Amino acid sequence: MAEKKAAAKDGGVILKPIEDWKKLHKVGGAVFEGLKAANGWRNGKQVAEKEFEAAKDAFIHGAADGR
């Protein structure tokens, strides 16, 4: 139900909690916590799949020292 409201409200883009995307994309716990910290996300944050994937790729392939 929440997905339908978000889709209608956001022009067809489905927003889901980041925990749902974590399960769908099989992201490990440590990576997920780092991803949340790097993006300032809290549990329950709703994002589009493309936004989650872009943030995940940037985090995984980014420099370890943050540069």
LOKE-454639 format. One line per field, with one value per atom (N, C-alpha, C): residue in one letter; y negated, x negated, z negated; atom name. Coordinates in steps of 0.05 Angstrom, whole numbers. Layout:
! residues N
tiro (A; ...) .
Y (Y; ...) .
X (X; ...) .
Z (Z; ...) .
zalo (CA; ...) .
This chain:
! residues 67
tiro (M; M; M; A; A; A; E; E; E; K; K; K; K; K; K; A; A; A; A; A; A; A; A; A; K; K; K; D; D; D; G; G; G; G; G; G; V; V; V; I; I; I; L; L; L; K; K; K; P; P; P; I; I; I; E; E; E; D; D; D; W; W; W; K; K; K; K; K; K; L; L; L; H; H; H; K; K; K; V; V; V; G; G; G; G; G; G; A; A; A; V; V; V; F; F; F; E; E; E; G; G; G; L; L; L; K; K; K; A; A; A; A; A; A; N; N; N; G; G; G; W; W; W; R; R; R; N; N; N; G; G; G; K; K; K; Q; Q; Q; V; V; V; A; A; A; E; E; E; K; K; K; E; E; E; F; F; F; E; E; E; A; A; A; A; A; A; K; K; K; D; D; D; A; A; A; F; F; F; I; I; I; H; H; H; G; G; G; A; A; A; A; A; A; D; D; D; G; G; G; R; R; R) .
Y (24; 0; -25; -26; -49; -53; -30; -32; -45; -38; -50; -80; -89; -117; -132; -120; -132; -134; -112; -111; -133; -136; -156; -184; -187; -214; -222; -203; -209; -203; -204; -201; -173; -152; -125; -112; -127; -115; -103; -77; -64; -68; -79; -83; -60; -49; -28; -35; -24; -28; -16; -28; -18; 11; 19; 47; 67; 59; 76; 78; 56; 56; 72; 71; 86; 116; 126; 154; 161; 144; 150; 151; 133; 132; 148; 162; 179; 164; 141; 125; 134; 139; 148; 127; 136; 119; 96; 102; 81; 61; 70; 52; 34; 47; 32; 10; 16; -4; -27; -20; -40; -57; -45; -59; -79; -70; -88; -112; -106; -128; -147; -137; -154; -172; -163; -179; -193; -190; -203; -191; -165; -152; -139; -139; -125; -101; -83; -60; -70; -58; -65; -86; -97; -117; -104; -118; -108; -122; -105; -115; -98; -109; -94; -74; -53; -33; -44; -62; -73; -89; -104; -119; -101; -79; -59; -47; -39; -26; -45; -70; -90; -95; -97; -101; -77; -53; -28; -26; -32; -30; -51; -75; -96; -88; -76; -68; -45; -25; -1; -8; -25; -30; -56; -69; -94; -88; -109; -107; -102; -86; -79; -103; -123; -146; -169; -164; -184; -205; -202; -222; -216) .
X (-16; 0; -17; -38; -55; -70; -77; -91; -73; -47; -29; -27; -24; -22; -47; -71; -96; -98; -90; -92; -74; -51; -32; -42; -54; -63; -89; -106; -132; -135; -113; -114; -121; -113; -117; -142; -159; -182; -174; -181; -173; -194; -185; -203; -198; -220; -218; -238; -234; -254; -280; -302; -328; -333; -320; -322; -312; -291; -280; -300; -313; -333; -357; -364; -387; -382; -358; -352; -351; -339; -336; -363; -381; -408; -429; -421; -439; -464; -459; -481; -486; -512; -520; -515; -515; -509; -529; -555; -575; -574; -571; -569; -544; -522; -497; -500; -512; -516; -534; -555; -573; -558; -541; -525; -506; -494; -476; -492; -515; -531; -541; -550; -561; -540; -515; -493; -475; -481; -464; -436; -434; -408; -403; -378; -370; -352; -348; -330; -303; -292; -265; -265; -288; -290; -280; -263; -253; -266; -277; -290; -282; -288; -283; -306; -301; -321; -346; -342; -365; -383; -370; -385; -401; -388; -402; -426; -421; -443; -466; -460; -481; -497; -483; -497; -514; -503; -518; -543; -541; -564; -585; -576; -595; -610; -595; -607; -627; -619; -636; -661; -658; -680; -695; -687; -700; -726; -742; -768; -763; -780; -778; -782; -797; -803; -783; -763; -741; -747; -769; -775; -760) .
Z (0; 0; 0; -17; -18; 8; 21; 47; 68; 68; 87; 83; 58; 53; 62; 56; 64; 94; 107; 136; 149; 139; 150; 144; 121; 112; 126; 132; 143; 173; 187; 216; 225; 211; 220; 208; 193; 181; 154; 151; 126; 105; 82; 59; 40; 29; 9; -13; -37; -58; -50; -59; -51; -60; -81; -90; -69; -55; -33; -10; -3; 19; 10; -16; -26; -21; -28; -24; 6; 22; 50; 64; 56; 69; 54; 33; 18; 8; -5; -16; -44; -50; -77; -98; -123; -146; -149; -147; -151; -128; -104; -81; -84; -93; -96; -117; -139; -160; -151; -136; -124; -104; -88; -68; -81; -103; -118; -129; -141; -153; -132; -109; -88; -76; -76; -64; -84; -109; -130; -131; -124; -125; -152; -160; -184; -177; -195; -190; -181; -161; -151; -129; -123; -101; -75; -61; -36; -13; 5; 29; 53; 77; 101; 105; 120; 125; 138; 157; 171; 152; 133; 114; 95; 87; 70; 84; 109; 125; 129; 135; 140; 115; 92; 66; 59; 64; 58; 75; 101; 119; 111; 105; 97; 71; 53; 27; 31; 46; 50; 66; 87; 104; 97; 76; 67; 53; 50; 36; 6; -6; -34; -52; -42; -59; -54; -38; -35; -13; 1; 22; 48) .
zalo (N; CA; C; N; CA; C; N; CA; C; N; CA; C; N; CA; C; N; CA; C; N; CA; C; N; CA; C; N; CA; C; N; CA; C; N; CA; C; N; CA; C; N; CA; C; N; CA; C; N; CA; C; N; CA; C; N; CA; C; N; CA; C; N; CA; C; N; CA; C; N; CA; C; N; CA; C; N; CA; C; N; CA; C; N; CA; C; N; CA; C; N; CA; C; N; CA; C; N; CA; C; N; CA; C; N; CA; C; N; CA; C; N; CA; C; N; CA; C; N; CA; C; N; CA; C; N; CA; C; N; CA; C; N; CA; C; N; CA; C; N; CA; C; N; CA; C; N; CA; C; N; CA; C; N; CA; C; N; CA; C; N; CA; C; N; CA; C; N; CA; C; N; CA; C; N; CA; C; N; CA; C; N; CA; C; N; CA; C; N; CA; C; N; CA; C; N; CA; C; N; CA; C; N; CA; C; N; CA; C; N; CA; C; N; CA; C; N; CA; C; N; CA; C; N; CA; C; N; CA; C; N; CA; C) .
